[in-house]
Amino acid sequence: MSETVLLIGGGGREHAIARALAGSEARCASSSRAASEDSEARGDSDAELYACAGNRNPGIADLAAGFETLETTDPDAVVDYAESVDATLAVVGPEAPLEAGVADALEDAEIYAFGPKEADARIETDKAFQREFMQDNDVPGCPDFETFEDMDAACDFIDEYDGDLAIKPVGLTGGKGVKVIGDQVTPEEGKAYIRDSDYDRIVLEERLIGEEVTIQAFVANGTVETAPAVQDHKRAYEGDEGPNTGGMGSYSAPTRELPFMTEADYEAAVSIIEGTVDALEDYRGILYGQFMITAEGPKVVEFNARFGDPEAMNTLPVLETDFLEVLTAARDGEAVPTLEFAEQATVCKYAVPSGYPTDPEAGAKVQVDEESAGDALLYYASVDAREDGIYTTTSRSFALVGVADSISEAEAIAEDALAVAGEEGLHVRHDIGKADLVEQRIDHVEELRRE
C-alpha cells in the first residue's frame, strides 16, 4: 500500500525526517554524494511526501510533492491541508504544534499522527508537570525541585538553598530559557532574571554536574526502541562559552554510547525512558531523554516530545530500518520494529545568522554552494526560500553532517563542507566533534567518577 505522509515543520530536524521518508531518487536530488549513498543503502520508501511549515525550507520543498506555507500551530489549517492531499499519515516535527493539539486534531480527522497528543506532550511543554509526573510515578533520575508562581518566594528559595540551582521557565522557550546558577549566572543575576521575566511559573531544581547526552526513543503501542546517544552543544561559542542556543551542533559515536559513557550508563538511561513510557500509558512518537551523566549515573535534565534538533540529523542518517515501517507499524497497532543503525559516527555543525541567538540578523540573503558539501549531508533549517533566493530568519540557517567510521573522520567531513557558506559571515562552532573537546568530556566524567 502506498502512503501519503504529511510532514509538519520547516527546520533542519524536519529536513532530516523528509530525507528519511523520501524515495532514493528524491534523496539523491538533495545535492551530496553522501545523501545518494545513504538512500541507495536503504532503498525506496513507498510514500509520497507533502510538507507544511511557516517558512519555505528549500531542502524539504525539493523532496516533497507539495509544500504549503501555513501556521503550524493552527490545528484547523494543518488538518485542512492534510485532507486536501489525502494524507494517510502525519509526522509532527516541532514541539509548538504538539502543544497546540495538532496531533489531536489530525486524529479527530482520522489521520494518524506520529507524535503525542497535547496531554502527553506536556512531558515537554510543561516543566512543572514533567517533574511532578516523574515524582508521582517513581521514575528514577529526577533531581530535587520546587515549583513557584510567586517570584519573590523563588528568590527567597535561592537565598536559602545550599548549593547551585537551575532556573527553568515552565513553558517552551526554544532551548534558551534555562539559566544555571554557578555556571551561566550568579545568584544575584539569577534572581534578577526571575524578577524581570514575565513567566507565570518557574521550576528551581538542583544543578546537575556531569556531561549531557540525548537518547531518542521511537515509541508506539507500549513498545520502545532507542537510538545511539548524541551530545548536543548548546552554548553559542567555542569552548562552551556564551548564551544558550537551540543547539550549535552535535556528534554521535559508532557505538550506542558516547566515548565518556559506559554501557551501564546507556542502559540506565533507557530504563528511565521505558519507565516514563509505561507511566504515560498511551504515548506515541519520539520521546527524547536529555540526561546528565553524573558520578551516580544518568539523571534527567528534561524530556522532549519529538526528535531533537540537531540530534535528528545524527540519528536518521544512520538509521538502516525504513522509517516508513516505523510509522505504519505505529498506526496499525503493532510493535515498533527492531531498529538497526549503521556502526558509524556522525558530526553535525550548524551555520547560524550573525548575532544569533541574542540579536540575530534576519532577512540576509544566503548563497549556498551545494556542490561544496562534498561527502557531507546538507540540511536546510530556518531559512526562507523566495523567488530570488534563500534568506535567513532569526534562527539557525543550515547544518552540515559528516558520517564516517570515527568521530574524527566525521568531524573532518563536516568541517570541510562548511565551504558551502562561502563568505556569508555566518557563525559556526568549529570545535564540535574535535578530538580535544571530546577528550575534555572523557576527562571530566572520569574525574567525577573518581571523586
LOBAVO-412638 format. One record per atom (N, C-alpha, C): residue in one letter; x, y, z. Coordinates in steps of 0.02 Angstrom, whole numbers, plus 50000, padded with zeros to 5 digits. Layout:
% residues N
AXYZ...
END
This chain:
% residues 451
M500424994050000M500005000050000M500445006250000S500285010749956S500645017049954S500365021750007E500805025450039E500605030150092E500725037350069T500305041750092T500415048950082T500545051950151V501155054450160V501385056850225V501435064450225L501135067550275L501195074750285L501705076050340L502215079950324L502725081950371L502575089050394I502565090150459I502385096650487I503005099650519G503235105350491G503825108750517G504325110150463G504735115350472G505185117550419G505895118650440G506145114950490G506835115850514G507295110450489G507915110450517G508395105250500G508165098350520R507845097850578R507565091450601R507075088750549E506645093050524E506135090850476E506455089150408H506985092650389H507335090850327H507615083750335A507875082050394A508125075250406A507565070150402I506985071750430I506415067250427I506195066350354A506175071950317A505975071650246A506435067050207R507095067650219R507565063450183R507485056150202A507305054750265A507195047850287A506575044850255L506095049050237L505465046650209L505455046650133A505845050950102A505825051550030A506125045449997G505935044149935G506225038649897G506935040349878S507325035349855S508035036349842S508145041449787E507715041649736E507815046449682E507755053549710A507275054749754A507195061449783A507785063049828R508005058049868R508565059449913R509195061049874C509295057749817C509885059049776C509875066249750A509285069049742A509245075849716A509445081049768S509595078749829S509745083549882S510465085849884S510855084249833S511485087649818S512125083949834S512145079649884S512795076949901S512855069549887R513465067349875R513595060349863R513395056149923A513535058849984A513355055150044A512605053950048A512205058950027A511485058050027A511275052549979S511605052349921S511455047149872S511615040249899E512205039449927E512405032949953E511955030850011D511765035950053D511315034550109D510655031750084S510375034750031S509735032550005S509775025749972E510315024449934E510395018149900E510445012349950A510765013850008A510845008550058A510175006450087R509695011250091R509065009650123R508515008050073G508605009950011G508095008449961G507525013449963D507025012349919D506465016949913D505965015849969S505685021349995S505105020950038S504495021949994D503985017850002D503385018349960D502925023649989A503135029849983A502755035350013A502805041449969E502255045149966E502265051749935E502265056849991L502725061449988L502835066150044L502555073050027Y502185075750075Y501965082750073Y502215086050138A502255092650137A502515096150196A502165102850204C502155105150266C501905111850281C502315114850337A502425121350334A502825124850384A502705132350377G502935136050427G502885143250425G503395146550380N503935142850364N504445145150318N504515140050263R504745142250205R504825137550149R505545135050150N505635128950177N506295125850180N506445122850112P506975125250078P507095122850010P507285115550006G507615112850057G507795105850057G507175101350060I506705103250103I506085099350109I505665100150046A505625106350021A505225107649961A505475103549901D506125102549896D506405098649841D506215091249846L506105088849907L505945081849917L505205080349917A504795085449925A504075084549934A503695085449869A503145081749863A502695082649806A502315089249810G502235091749871G501895098149882G502125101249947F502145107849950F502365111350010F501905117350020E501605117750079E501135123250095E501415127350152T501425133950142T501635138450196T501015140250237L501025138450301L500465139750345L500705139950417E500275141950462E500435142350533E500335135350563T500875132050581T500825125050603T500535124250673T500435129650710T500095129250774T499345130350767D499105130750706D498385131350692D498135124350671P497825120650717P497625113750700P497165113350640D496695118150634D496225117950578D496585118750512A497085123150509A497455124250447A497845117950428V498155114750477V498535108650463V498065103150439V497505102250473V497035096950453V496765098350383D496605104550368D496345106150301D496845104250247Y497485105750259Y497985103950209Y498075096350206A498085093050263A498145085750264A497585082550224E496975084850233E496415082050197E496445083650122S496715089450106S496755091350035S497235086949995V497735084150030V498215079749995V498075072350008D497525070950043D497325064050060D497875060550100A498135063950151A498655061050192A498395054950230T498805049750231T498645043750269T499045043450334L499575047250338L500005047750397L500255054850404A500445056650465A500755063150476A501315062450527V501825066450519V502375066750567V502425074050591V502365075050656V502405081750684V503125082850708G503475087550677G504175088650693G504295092750756P504075099050758P504235103450815P503755102450874E503955105450930E503565104850991E502945109450994A502985115350963A502425120050968A501775117350939P501775114150881P501145111150857P500875105650903L501325101950935L501095096850983L500735100151041E501025105651066E500705109351121E500025112151100A499965113951036A499355116851010A498815111550995G498985105151002G498485099950992G498415097750919V498925098650879V498885096650808V498795089150801A499155085150842A499075077850838A498355075750855D498055079050904D497365077550923D496885079050865A496995084950834A496555087050779A496615082350719L497225080050704L497315075350649L496955068750664E497015066450727E496675060150745E495915060950738D495655066750758D494935067850751D494735067550677A495195069350633A495065069050561A495245062250532E495405057250576E495565050450557E496205050050516I496695054250534I497355054050504I497845052650560Y498205047150556Y498665045150610Y499265049850611A499395052850669A499965057250678A500475053750723F501095053150698F501635050550739F501905056350780G501645056950839G501805062350885G501285062250940P501465064051001P500995063451056P500425068451053K499875066551083K499325071251092K499525076651142E499125081951142E499285087751184E499405085851257A498995081351284A499065079551355A499735076051367D499945071551323D500575068051333D501175072551316A501085077251270A501625081851253A501815086351312R501395086451364R501565090451423R502205088051456I502425082051440I503055079551467I503625084151445E503525087851389E503995093051369E503735100051381T503115101351365T502865108151362T502725111251430D502715107251482D502585109751550D503105106651597K503625110551613K504185107951652K503965105951723A503475109551751A503225107751817A502865100951814F502445100051763F502105093651754F502625088051746Q503145089351707Q503655084351695Q503965081751760R504165086451804R504485084351866R503985081151913E503385083851917E502875080951961E502675073951937F502645073151871F502485066651842F503015061451861M503645063351854M504185058751873M504145056951947Q504035061951988Q503995060852060Q503405056352078D502825057852050D502215054052067D502245046852043N502625045651989N502655038951961N503315035251976D503685037952023D504315034852045D504795033451987V504805038051937V505275037351882V505965039551908P506475035251903P507125037051931P507455042651891G507965045651923G508355050751889G508095057751895C507595058851938C507295065451946C507685069451998P507925075351982P508275079352032P507785082452082D508045084852138D507635088552185D507395095052152F506765096852164F506485102752130F505935105952173E505795112152157E505215115752185E504925119952129T504255120752129T503905124752079T503635131052112F503685136752078F503475143152107F503045147052059E502505150052085E502115155052050E502275161952077D502505162252140D502705168452173D503455169452162M503635174452122M504335175352104M504765177852163D504455181452209D504825183452270D504995177352312A504525172652317A504655166452354A505215162452320A505225162652253A505765159152217A506435162152233C506475168752236C507105172152252C507315170552324D506835170152370D506995168252439D507275161252441F507005156752400F507235149852399F507965149652376I508135153752327I508835153952303I509295156052360D509075161052398D509485163452455D509595158052507E509095153952517E509115148952571E509415142252549Y509445141052485Y509655134452460Y510405133552467D510615127752490D511325126252499D511585122752437G511795126752389G512045124052326G511805128152267D511965125852208D511765129352147D511115126552119L510755130652082L510105128752056L510055130151981A509645126351947A509435127851879A508765131251881I508705136851845I508075140651841I507745138851775K507135135951778K506805133651718K506105136551713P505975140851663P505285142751650P504875136551634V504245136551654V503835130551647V503685128851575G503575133951532G503365132751463G503945132251415L503765132151349L504265131551296L504655137951288T505315137251281T505745143151271T506255141951215G506155136851174G506605135551118G507315133851139G507395130951199G508055129051223G508465134751249K508165140751257K508555146551275K508345149551342G507865146651378G507605149851438G507935147851503V508295142151503V508585139651566V509215143651584K509265145551647K509865148751674K510115144651733V510765143351734V511055139051785V511515143251830I511325143651894I511735147251942I512375143351954G512935146851955G513575143651964G513905141751899D513535142651843D513795141151777D513695147151732Q513075148851720Q512915154451674Q512815161051711V512545160651771V512375166751807V512565166151881T512645171751915T512735171951987T512055171452020P512015170252086P511365170352119P510995176852110E511345182552114E511015188952105E510745189852034E511135187651985E510905187951916E510315183251905G510325177551938G509755172951933G509125175951961K509175179152018K508585182352048K508335188052004A508795191851975A508585197351930A508225194451868Y508475188951843Y508155185651786Y507435183651803I507345180951863I506675178851884I506215184951891R506465190151924R506045196051936R505875199751872D506355199851825D506245203751763D505855199951711S505755193451721S505405189451671S504655190351679D504285188151628D503555188251632D503275181151636Y503685176551663Y503455169651670Y502935169051726D502435164951715D501925163751766D502165158851819R502575153951798R502835148951844R503545147251824I503935145451873I504605142951860I504745136951904V505215132851882V505455127251921V506175128751941L506325127852005L507015128152029L507215121052049E507775118752020E507985111952035E508745111752044E508955106552080E509675105952093E510075105852028R510635109152029R511075109051971R511415102251966L511355099251908L511675092851895L512365093951865I512855090351891I513535091051868I513735084751829G513955085651768G514165080051728G514195081951655E514065077151611E514045078351539E513355076351513E513075080851472E512405079651446E512425075151384V511915070851379V511825066551320V511085066151305T510935064851241T510255063851219T510175056651195I509635053351217I509445046851189I508725047551166Q508615046351101Q507955047051072Q507635040151064A507015039651087A506655033351085A506075033951035F505985028650995F505415028050949F504895023950988V504305026850998V503815023951044V503135023151009A502845017351017A502155016250994A501885009851025N501255010051043N500895004051065N501255000451122G501545004451167G501875001751226G502574999151214T502824999651153T503504997151138T503985002951128V504615001651143V505135006851143V505755004251107E506005007951059E506645006551026E507065012851029T507695012151051T508105018151062T508675018651012A508895024851001A509435026450954A510085027450992P510645027550956P511285029050989P511275035851022A511665036551075A511705042851112A512035048251070V511825054451081V512085060351046V512245065651098Q512765069551086Q512885075351129Q512795081751089D512325085951111D512205092451082D512665097551115H512765103251083H513175108651109H512745114951109K512485116751168K512005122251173K512325129151170R512935129851196R513225136451201R513415139051131A513355145651123A513445148751057A514155148651032Y514645148851078Y515335149951056Y515785144051076E516355143751044E516825138351056E517045138251129G517225132151152G517415131451221G516835131751268D516215130651242D515605130851284D515515137651318E515645142951281E515545149651306E514925152751273G514675158151305G514135161951276G513445159451297P512925162651269P512235160951289P512015154251261N511485151551290N511195145451264N510845146751198T510855141651155T510525141951090T510065135951083G509755135351026G509365129251011G509815123350998G510465124350993G510945119050980G511385120850921M512035121350932M512505123350880M512795117450842G512655111350865G512905105450831G512965099750880S513145093950854S513115087950895S513525082350863Y513655077150902Y514015071450874Y513765064950906S513875059450871S513735052750897S514325048350879A514375042650911A514935037950901A514695031950860P515165027750838P514955021650803P514595016650847T514635017650913T514305013350962T513685016850989R513285013251029R512705016351060R512915021651110E513485020551142E513715025151194E514185030351164L514225036051196L514735041051180L515385039251216P515955042051196P516595039951225P516655040551300F516275045251331F516325046151403F515805042051441M515405038051406M514885034051438M515095026851444T514785023351492T514845016151496T514215013051468E514245006551454E513655002951432E513115003251486A513325003251550A512845003651605A512495010451605D512855015851588D512545022451583D511975022351531Y512125019451474Y511625019251420Y511015015151442E511135009351470E510585005051490E510165008251545A510485011851592A510115015151645A509675020751617A509935024451568A509535029751536A508945026751499V509055021251463V508505018051427V507975015551476S508185012951533S507715010651584S507275016451609I507565022351615I507175028251635I506665029951582I506865029751518I506395031051464I505825026051465E505995019651473E505485014451473E505005015351531G505255017251589G504825018551646G504355024351634T504605029451599T504195035251583T503645033351534V503815029451483V503315027251434V502785022951468D502985018551513D502495014351549D502005018751588A502265023951619A501835028251660A501375032551616L501615034551557L501195038551512L500635034351481E500745027851474E500255022851453E500085022951378D499935028751348D499715028751278D500155033351236Y500785034051254Y501235038651218Y501415035751150R501465040251101R501705038151034R502115043851005G502595041950964G503035046850934G503745045850959I504115051350960I504795051250986I504795053951057L505115050351103L505245053051170L505995053851177Y506185060051184Y506895062051185Y507085063251258G507525059051283G507765059951351G508435063451351Q508465069151383Q509095072651392Q509345071051462F509925068051465F510195065651529F510855069051545M510985069651610M511645071551633M511985065251660I512555063651631I512945057951657I513345060551716T513115058951776T513415061351838T513835055751868A514155057251924A514555052251959A514115046451982E513465047751992E512995042552015E512625039251958G512785041051896G512425038351839G511985043751807P511555041851760P511155046851724P510595049751766K510515056251762K509955059951791K509595063651734V508955064851742V508555067851688V508615075451691V508885078351638V508885085651630V508185087751608E507925084351557E507245085651534E507035080251484F506395079951470F506125075951416F505865080551362N505935078451300N505615081851244N505175076851207A504655079451175A504145075151146A504215074551071R504835074951046R504955074750973R505695073650962F505885072750899F506605072250883F506955078650906G507585077950924G507985083850939G508205087250875D508355093550881D508655097350827D509255100950856P509855098150846P510095094450787P510105086850792E509915083750847E510045076550856E509725072150803A509165074350774A508865070450720A509345069650661M509765074650651M510235074450595M510835069850608N510915067750671N511405062550687N511095055550682T510465055050702T510135048650709T509865045850644L509495049950606L509155047350547L509625045350490P510185048750480P510625046450426P510925039450437V510965037250499V511255030550512V510715025350528L510075027450524L509525022750535L509445018450473E509555011850479E509515007350422E508815004450415T508425004550467T507725002350464T507315007750427D506865005550384D506455010350347D506005014150396F506075020750397F505675024750444F504935024250429L504755023250366L504045022450349L503765016250383E504165010950391E503925004950425E503775006450499V504155010850529V504015012950598V503335016250601L503205020750554L502575024450554L501975019850543T502025015450494T501455011150480T501335006050536A501875003550566A501784999050623A501435002550681A501645008750694A501325012650748A500585013550735R500425015550673R499715016650656R499305010250660D499605004650640D499234998350636D499214994550702G499444997750756G499394994650822G499924989450835E500464989550797E500994984550804E501574987250845A502034982850863A502634984950898A503084988950852V503474993450880V503974996950840V504484991750816P504644991650751P505134986750727P505804987450763T506164982050770T506834982450798T507264986850753L507554991950781L507914996850740L508644994850731E508874995550670E509564994250653E509905000850634F510485002050662F510875008050648F511565006150622A511795009650571A512475008550546A512975010250601E513505006350606E514015007450657E514495012850632Q514225018950627Q514615024650604Q514505030650651A515005034950652A514965041050691A514675046650648T514385051650681T514125057450645T514345063850682V514465069150645V514605075750674V514195080850635C513805084750671C513385089950642C513625096750664K513695101450617K513885108350633K513385113050600Y513105117450640Y512615122250616Y512955128850597A512705131850543A512875138750525A512275143050543V512395148450580V511845152450607V511945159850588P511415163850589P511485170850571P511935174650620S512255179650595S512655183950638S512225186750694G512495186550756G512135188950814G511695183850849Y511615177850819Y511205172650849Y511535170450915P511155169250969P510425169350974P510125175851002T510545180351026T510275186151062T510025191651015D510365192750959D510165198050912D510305195850841P509955190650818P510115187750753P509905192350695E510305192150643E510165196150584E509715192250537A509085194150534A508605190850490A508565194450423G508345190850372G508235193950307G508855194650264A509405191650286A510015191950245A509995186450193K510185188050131K510185183150078K510795178550086V510675172050080V511205167150089V511325163650022Q511945163750000Q512135160049940Q512465153549963V512125147949951V512375141449973V512635137649911D513275136249912D513575132349857D513525124949874E512975121849854E512835114949874E513365110049848E513685111649792E514205107249766E514795106649813S514895111649856S515455111549903S515345106949962A514745104149969A514605099850026A515015093450023G515235091449965G515655085549959G515305079349986D515635075950033D515365069850061D514885071050119A514775077250137A514335078850194A513605079250172L513165078350221L512455079450211L512295086750228L511935090050184L511735096950194L510995097050213Y510845100050271Y510155100650294Y509995108050302Y509495110350264Y509255117150274Y508825117450337A508845123050371A508465123750433A507995129750428S508065134550473S507595140150475S507795145650426V507765143850362V507855148650309V507205149050270D507145154250230D506535155150191D506725155750117A506485151050077A506625151050005A506115155549970R506375160749937R505945165249899R506125164649825E505775168349783E505895167849711E506605169749693D506885174549730D507555177049711D508115174249754G507965169149796G508495166149834G508285163849903I508785162149945I508675159550012I508875164950063Y508435166050113Y508545171350161Y508555168550233T508955171750276T508975169750345T508335171850382T508175168150435T507665170250483T508045171950547T507695172050603T508025173550666T508325167350699S508275161650666S508545155450696S509085152550651R509265146250664R509825143150630R509695142150556S510225142650515S510145142750443S510205135950410F510755132550419F510835125950390F511375122150428A511385115650418A511875111350453A512225106950403L512845105250419L513235100350381L513375094450426V513265088450402V513365082450441V513855077850406G514385076050441G514845070950418G514675064250447V514715059050406V514595052150428V515195047950409A515495044650458A516115040850444A516205035450498D516765031850493D516895026350539D517115028750608S517335034950614S517565037650678S517325044850685I517305047150748I517095054150760I517565058950725S518215057750728S518705062350698S518615062750622E518475057050590E518375057050517E517725060750500A517205059550539A516565062950526A516635070450537E517025072450588E517135079550601E517485082850543A517985079550515A518365082450459A517905083450398I517455078650386I516985079250330I516525085350340A516255085950400A515805091650415A516185098250410E516785098450437E517175104650436E517345106750364D517565102050324D517735103650255D517125106250217A516535103650233A515925105450197A515675112450214L515935115450267L515705122150285L515855127250231A516245125250182A516375129650125A515735131450087V515195127650098V514565129350064V514315136250083A514525138650142A514295145150165A514645150850129G515185149350095G515555154650061G515785160050109E515705166150091E515905171850132E515305175450161E514815171650183E514175174650204E514205177750273G514725176550312G514755179350379G514335175750429L514135169550413L513755165550461L514225162950515H513945161750574H514345159450631H514295151850638V514875148650654V514915141450663V515335139950724R515155134850762R515605132250814R516045126850783H516665128550769H517105123850735H517355118350781D517295119150847D517605114250892D517185107950903I516565107850879I516125102150890I516405095950856G516495090650895G516745084350868G517505083850864K517855089250878K518585089050875K518865084950934A519435081850922A519705077050970A519825080051039D520075086251041D520235089151107D519605090351148L519055092451116L518445093651152L518135087051176V518155081951134V517905075351154V518315072751213E518975073651210E519405071351265E519245075051330Q519085081451325Q518885085151385Q518275082051418R517795079751377R517195076551404R517385070151441I517815066251410I518035059951441I518375061351508D518835066151508D519205067851569D518735070351623H518225074151603H517755077051653H517375071451689V517115066651651V516725061351682V517175056851724E517775055451699E518235051351739E518405054651804E518495061151803E518635064851865E518045064451913L517445065251887L516845064851929L516775057951961R516915052751922R516855046051950R517375044752003R517975047451995R518495046652046R518295050152111E517985056052104E517785059752164E517215056352201
END
